[in-house]
């Protein structure tokens, strides 16, 4: 009898904890706690602030391919209800796919526009990289909020200078030297974020990194990550000013993950 009462009490406690966690996530402002639908809604709201015609563009991007495929459906499948139903479903799926592709592209563009020229903006671009890349924002930050970000992936180890080039020169050189001493043979590449000769604009940074020639295998990436942990362990985490929203969860929606 005592066991039964304990089991009931434990079940009630677990149920209460599950409900509390569900309620916490419902009211959470952290994108990591949101479901896919809420992430998409929040990304839409933020993007629309900088892209007022977003709703119309998405409606057209759905309607045009939908109507084209539907027209072909009527022409090719008329008379066969099974074929007509299947092709009609295909027209909806085609319209939705095109709409999501357009939405993803414009959401990325909106994010870049929103954070361009803000301290730590490079974190937004690094967040657009896929899971093969392991990014660490703000491994070093100056009092003027010039920052050095780091990403590691198939293209190697890249340090991204984010801020005024003159002020960053010494910081980038120092960080490159530290990483070269730890990585033994893994080339440390340096990229300067910004506009102008020798620099990479914010909206081009992710593509620039993705196009780098492959240098490291998955095994080499894991080995390098372990070495980087020892380097990071001996210095404090540098703070980066946060934007109006935490973009971490939003990146997942914009990558279609």
C-alpha beads as a LAMMPS data file, in Angstrom:
LAMMPS data file: protein, C-alpha beads

257 atoms
256 bonds

1 atom types
1 bond types

-500.0 500.0 xlo xhi
-500.0 500.0 ylo yhi
-500.0 500.0 zlo zhi

Masses

1 110.0

Atoms # bond

1 1 1 0.000 0.000 0.000
2 1 1 2.840 2.324 0.901
3 1 1 4.521 1.539 -2.417
4 1 1 1.338 2.345 -4.291
5 1 1 1.046 5.703 -2.537
6 1 1 4.687 6.514 -3.299
7 1 1 4.203 5.579 -6.955
8 1 1 1.140 7.800 -7.186
9 1 1 2.990 10.669 -5.521
10 1 1 5.930 10.255 -7.901
11 1 1 3.612 10.155 -10.924
12 1 1 1.809 13.280 -9.721
13 1 1 5.129 15.048 -9.161
14 1 1 6.386 14.110 -12.640
15 1 1 3.124 15.277 -14.199
16 1 1 3.325 18.598 -12.353
17 1 1 6.944 19.072 -13.445
18 1 1 6.039 18.298 -17.063
19 1 1 3.175 20.808 -16.973
20 1 1 5.432 23.431 -15.389
21 1 1 8.072 22.868 -18.074
22 1 1 5.449 23.119 -20.803
23 1 1 4.169 26.375 -19.317
24 1 1 7.709 27.729 -19.008
25 1 1 8.434 27.046 -22.670
26 1 1 5.113 28.594 -23.678
27 1 1 6.044 31.907 -22.046
28 1 1 9.780 31.686 -22.703
29 1 1 11.587 34.395 -24.661
30 1 1 14.413 31.993 -25.517
31 1 1 14.047 30.752 -29.143
32 1 1 15.555 27.395 -28.138
33 1 1 12.383 26.709 -26.139
34 1 1 10.055 27.483 -29.036
35 1 1 8.531 25.000 -31.448
36 1 1 9.128 25.279 -35.190
37 1 1 5.838 27.115 -35.785
38 1 1 6.552 29.809 -33.203
39 1 1 10.092 30.217 -34.518
40 1 1 8.731 30.817 -38.010
41 1 1 6.128 33.291 -36.726
42 1 1 8.749 35.268 -34.794
43 1 1 11.141 35.290 -37.760
44 1 1 8.283 36.513 -39.958
45 1 1 7.487 39.366 -37.540
46 1 1 11.107 40.473 -37.315
47 1 1 11.664 40.233 -41.075
48 1 1 8.498 42.169 -41.875
49 1 1 9.814 45.153 -39.905
50 1 1 12.500 45.595 -42.574
51 1 1 10.542 44.081 -45.459
52 1 1 6.999 45.580 -45.401
53 1 1 5.959 43.792 -48.605
54 1 1 6.909 40.375 -47.239
55 1 1 3.295 39.180 -46.872
56 1 1 2.424 40.077 -50.472
57 1 1 5.629 38.538 -51.815
58 1 1 5.022 35.280 -49.945
59 1 1 1.414 35.157 -51.140
60 1 1 2.538 35.575 -54.754
61 1 1 5.375 33.069 -54.353
62 1 1 2.771 30.506 -53.283
63 1 1 0.013 31.466 -55.714
64 1 1 2.031 31.587 -58.952
65 1 1 3.546 28.057 -58.849
66 1 1 0.298 26.723 -57.344
67 1 1 -1.762 28.083 -60.240
68 1 1 0.755 26.892 -62.838
69 1 1 0.754 23.322 -61.518
70 1 1 -3.023 23.441 -61.008
71 1 1 -3.457 24.514 -64.639
72 1 1 -1.344 21.577 -65.773
73 1 1 -3.412 19.347 -63.499
74 1 1 -6.672 20.398 -65.125
75 1 1 -5.178 19.893 -68.573
76 1 1 -3.440 16.557 -67.986
77 1 1 -5.526 14.842 -65.318
78 1 1 -9.062 15.932 -66.109
79 1 1 -11.390 12.937 -66.155
80 1 1 -9.401 10.900 -63.654
81 1 1 -10.321 11.880 -60.109
82 1 1 -7.402 10.009 -58.573
83 1 1 -4.875 11.716 -60.847
84 1 1 -6.624 15.055 -60.342
85 1 1 -6.439 14.692 -56.532
86 1 1 -2.767 13.710 -56.613
87 1 1 -1.806 16.554 -58.951
88 1 1 -3.841 19.027 -56.893
89 1 1 -1.908 17.967 -53.811
90 1 1 1.292 18.382 -55.803
91 1 1 0.295 21.933 -56.741
92 1 1 -0.189 22.832 -53.051
93 1 1 3.142 21.270 -52.085
94 1 1 4.938 23.055 -54.928
95 1 1 3.474 26.411 -53.938
96 1 1 4.378 25.861 -50.286
97 1 1 7.944 24.799 -51.133
98 1 1 8.562 27.855 -53.313
99 1 1 7.043 30.121 -50.658
100 1 1 9.335 28.674 -47.959
101 1 1 12.402 29.084 -50.168
102 1 1 11.507 32.732 -50.765
103 1 1 10.773 33.259 -47.065
104 1 1 14.113 31.746 -46.021
105 1 1 16.037 33.932 -48.451
106 1 1 14.264 37.132 -47.401
107 1 1 14.552 36.254 -43.701
108 1 1 18.305 35.927 -44.084
109 1 1 18.468 39.200 -45.979
110 1 1 16.388 40.877 -43.263
111 1 1 18.647 39.537 -40.501
112 1 1 21.741 40.837 -42.258
113 1 1 20.136 44.231 -42.806
114 1 1 19.022 44.462 -39.188
115 1 1 22.382 43.625 -37.645
116 1 1 24.736 45.181 -40.187
117 1 1 27.210 47.609 -38.590
118 1 1 26.178 46.514 -35.076
119 1 1 28.803 45.159 -32.648
120 1 1 29.031 41.381 -32.926
121 1 1 27.166 41.267 -36.266
122 1 1 29.467 38.503 -37.501
123 1 1 27.702 36.105 -35.120
124 1 1 24.589 36.376 -37.311
125 1 1 26.446 35.201 -40.420
126 1 1 28.234 32.388 -38.595
127 1 1 24.859 31.232 -37.305
128 1 1 23.805 30.613 -40.922
129 1 1 26.462 27.928 -41.397
130 1 1 25.343 24.301 -41.302
131 1 1 26.123 21.721 -38.619
132 1 1 29.474 20.856 -40.177
133 1 1 30.760 24.166 -38.841
134 1 1 31.379 24.841 -35.150
135 1 1 31.351 28.558 -34.375
136 1 1 32.387 30.424 -31.236
137 1 1 31.454 34.126 -31.228
138 1 1 33.493 36.687 -29.366
139 1 1 36.598 34.705 -28.414
140 1 1 38.211 38.125 -27.963
141 1 1 36.554 41.536 -27.608
142 1 1 38.043 45.007 -27.123
143 1 1 36.632 47.817 -24.991
144 1 1 35.357 49.356 -28.240
145 1 1 33.438 46.100 -28.925
146 1 1 35.645 45.109 -31.835
147 1 1 35.503 41.324 -31.772
148 1 1 37.150 38.210 -33.112
149 1 1 34.864 35.258 -33.836
150 1 1 35.984 31.735 -34.666
151 1 1 34.544 28.958 -36.782
152 1 1 35.900 25.488 -37.493
153 1 1 34.747 23.187 -40.267
154 1 1 35.692 21.418 -43.496
155 1 1 37.331 24.590 -44.836
156 1 1 39.640 24.813 -41.826
157 1 1 39.881 27.204 -38.889
158 1 1 38.758 30.762 -39.617
159 1 1 39.105 33.809 -37.390
160 1 1 36.663 36.578 -38.292
161 1 1 37.548 40.158 -37.427
162 1 1 34.382 42.114 -36.649
163 1 1 34.925 45.844 -36.179
164 1 1 37.247 48.674 -37.187
165 1 1 40.183 47.171 -39.167
166 1 1 42.842 49.389 -37.610
167 1 1 41.868 48.505 -34.059
168 1 1 41.496 44.820 -34.920
169 1 1 44.880 44.365 -36.566
170 1 1 46.835 43.678 -33.379
171 1 1 44.022 41.592 -31.830
172 1 1 43.724 39.368 -34.908
173 1 1 47.495 38.904 -35.067
174 1 1 47.565 37.943 -31.382
175 1 1 44.708 35.441 -31.746
176 1 1 46.233 33.910 -34.866
177 1 1 49.514 33.392 -33.027
178 1 1 47.750 31.732 -30.072
179 1 1 45.836 29.367 -32.351
180 1 1 48.894 28.516 -34.469
181 1 1 50.760 27.505 -31.306
182 1 1 47.989 25.106 -30.259
183 1 1 46.918 23.612 -33.582
184 1 1 50.266 22.267 -34.857
185 1 1 49.934 22.436 -38.602
186 1 1 46.268 23.371 -39.015
187 1 1 46.315 26.646 -40.918
188 1 1 44.588 29.550 -39.178
189 1 1 42.827 31.717 -41.756
190 1 1 41.821 35.308 -41.090
191 1 1 38.796 37.064 -42.592
192 1 1 37.953 40.718 -42.001
193 1 1 34.232 41.512 -41.927
194 1 1 33.098 44.730 -43.597
195 1 1 32.954 46.650 -46.850
196 1 1 36.000 47.577 -48.875
197 1 1 39.132 46.007 -50.299
198 1 1 40.120 42.734 -48.714
199 1 1 37.025 42.576 -46.512
200 1 1 33.915 40.393 -46.752
201 1 1 30.432 41.973 -46.343
202 1 1 28.149 40.552 -43.657
203 1 1 25.667 39.094 -46.158
204 1 1 28.484 37.344 -48.059
205 1 1 30.421 35.957 -45.098
206 1 1 28.604 32.619 -44.727
207 1 1 28.877 31.874 -48.464
208 1 1 32.539 32.912 -48.447
209 1 1 33.291 30.428 -45.675
210 1 1 31.253 27.624 -47.271
211 1 1 33.214 27.994 -50.529
212 1 1 36.626 27.576 -48.898
213 1 1 38.539 24.512 -50.174
214 1 1 38.170 21.448 -47.975
215 1 1 41.100 21.069 -45.588
216 1 1 39.875 19.011 -42.647
217 1 1 38.134 15.656 -42.327
218 1 1 35.503 15.050 -39.600
219 1 1 38.161 13.281 -37.502
220 1 1 40.576 16.197 -37.859
221 1 1 37.795 18.632 -36.948
222 1 1 37.081 16.727 -33.718
223 1 1 40.782 16.609 -32.833
224 1 1 41.110 20.339 -33.471
225 1 1 38.033 21.083 -31.349
226 1 1 39.632 19.254 -28.427
227 1 1 42.772 21.364 -28.765
228 1 1 40.703 24.549 -28.947
229 1 1 38.947 23.657 -25.688
230 1 1 42.285 23.738 -23.903
231 1 1 42.978 27.180 -25.367
232 1 1 39.549 28.518 -24.405
233 1 1 39.807 27.113 -20.884
234 1 1 42.615 29.491 -19.937
235 1 1 40.791 32.705 -20.777
236 1 1 37.478 34.239 -19.690
237 1 1 34.514 34.390 -22.054
238 1 1 34.378 37.798 -23.708
239 1 1 30.909 39.402 -23.579
240 1 1 29.238 40.563 -26.791
241 1 1 26.389 43.077 -26.810
242 1 1 23.124 41.301 -27.631
243 1 1 20.686 42.505 -30.259
244 1 1 16.947 43.049 -29.680
245 1 1 16.322 39.282 -29.947
246 1 1 18.403 36.170 -29.435
247 1 1 19.062 34.956 -32.971
248 1 1 20.236 31.474 -31.975
249 1 1 16.901 29.721 -32.378
250 1 1 15.871 31.911 -35.299
251 1 1 18.846 30.683 -37.315
252 1 1 17.370 27.178 -37.249
253 1 1 14.221 28.394 -38.941
254 1 1 16.168 30.391 -41.520
255 1 1 18.310 27.357 -42.334
256 1 1 15.190 25.231 -42.668
257 1 1 16.298 22.927 -39.870

Bonds

1 1 1 2
2 1 2 3
3 1 3 4
4 1 4 5
5 1 5 6
6 1 6 7
7 1 7 8
8 1 8 9
9 1 9 10
10 1 10 11
11 1 11 12
12 1 12 13
13 1 13 14
14 1 14 15
15 1 15 16
16 1 16 17
17 1 17 18
18 1 18 19
19 1 19 20
20 1 20 21
21 1 21 22
22 1 22 23
23 1 23 24
24 1 24 25
25 1 25 26
26 1 26 27
27 1 27 28
28 1 28 29
29 1 29 30
30 1 30 31
31 1 31 32
32 1 32 33
33 1 33 34
34 1 34 35
35 1 35 36
36 1 36 37
37 1 37 38
38 1 38 39
39 1 39 40
40 1 40 41
41 1 41 42
42 1 42 43
43 1 43 44
44 1 44 45
45 1 45 46
46 1 46 47
47 1 47 48
48 1 48 49
49 1 49 50
50 1 50 51
51 1 51 52
52 1 52 53
53 1 53 54
54 1 54 55
55 1 55 56
56 1 56 57
57 1 57 58
58 1 58 59
59 1 59 60
60 1 60 61
61 1 61 62
62 1 62 63
63 1 63 64
64 1 64 65
65 1 65 66
66 1 66 67
67 1 67 68
68 1 68 69
69 1 69 70
70 1 70 71
71 1 71 72
72 1 72 73
73 1 73 74
74 1 74 75
75 1 75 76
76 1 76 77
77 1 77 78
78 1 78 79
79 1 79 80
80 1 80 81
81 1 81 82
82 1 82 83
83 1 83 84
84 1 84 85
85 1 85 86
86 1 86 87
87 1 87 88
88 1 88 89
89 1 89 90
90 1 90 91
91 1 91 92
92 1 92 93
93 1 93 94
94 1 94 95
95 1 95 96
96 1 96 97
97 1 97 98
98 1 98 99
99 1 99 100
100 1 100 101
101 1 101 102
102 1 102 103
103 1 103 104
104 1 104 105
105 1 105 106
106 1 106 107
107 1 107 108
108 1 108 109
109 1 109 110
110 1 110 111
111 1 111 112
112 1 112 113
113 1 113 114
114 1 114 115
115 1 115 116
116 1 116 117
117 1 117 118
118 1 118 119
119 1 119 120
120 1 120 121
121 1 121 122
122 1 122 123
123 1 123 124
124 1 124 125
125 1 125 126
126 1 126 127
127 1 127 128
128 1 128 129
129 1 129 130
130 1 130 131
131 1 131 132
132 1 132 133
133 1 133 134
134 1 134 135
135 1 135 136
136 1 136 137
137 1 137 138
138 1 138 139
139 1 139 140
140 1 140 141
141 1 141 142
142 1 142 143
143 1 143 144
144 1 144 145
145 1 145 146
146 1 146 147
147 1 147 148
148 1 148 149
149 1 149 150
150 1 150 151
151 1 151 152
152 1 152 153
153 1 153 154
154 1 154 155
155 1 155 156
156 1 156 157
157 1 157 158
158 1 158 159
159 1 159 160
160 1 160 161
161 1 161 162
162 1 162 163
163 1 163 164
164 1 164 165
165 1 165 166
166 1 166 167
167 1 167 168
168 1 168 169
169 1 169 170
170 1 170 171
171 1 171 172
172 1 172 173
173 1 173 174
174 1 174 175
175 1 175 176
176 1 176 177
177 1 177 178
178 1 178 179
179 1 179 180
180 1 180 181
181 1 181 182
182 1 182 183
183 1 183 184
184 1 184 185
185 1 185 186
186 1 186 187
187 1 187 188
188 1 188 189
189 1 189 190
190 1 190 191
191 1 191 192
192 1 192 193
193 1 193 194
194 1 194 195
195 1 195 196
196 1 196 197
197 1 197 198
198 1 198 199
199 1 199 200
200 1 200 201
201 1 201 202
202 1 202 203
203 1 203 204
204 1 204 205
205 1 205 206
206 1 206 207
207 1 207 208
208 1 208 209
209 1 209 210
210 1 210 211
211 1 211 212
212 1 212 213
213 1 213 214
214 1 214 215
215 1 215 216
216 1 216 217
217 1 217 218
218 1 218 219
219 1 219 220
220 1 220 221
221 1 221 222
222 1 222 223
223 1 223 224
224 1 224 225
225 1 225 226
226 1 226 227
227 1 227 228
228 1 228 229
229 1 229 230
230 1 230 231
231 1 231 232
232 1 232 233
233 1 233 234
234 1 234 235
235 1 235 236
236 1 236 237
237 1 237 238
238 1 238 239
239 1 239 240
240 1 240 241
241 1 241 242
242 1 242 243
243 1 243 244
244 1 244 245
245 1 245 246
246 1 246 247
247 1 247 248
248 1 248 249
249 1 249 250
250 1 250 251
251 1 251 252
252 1 252 253
253 1 253 254
254 1 254 255
255 1 255 256
256 1 256 257
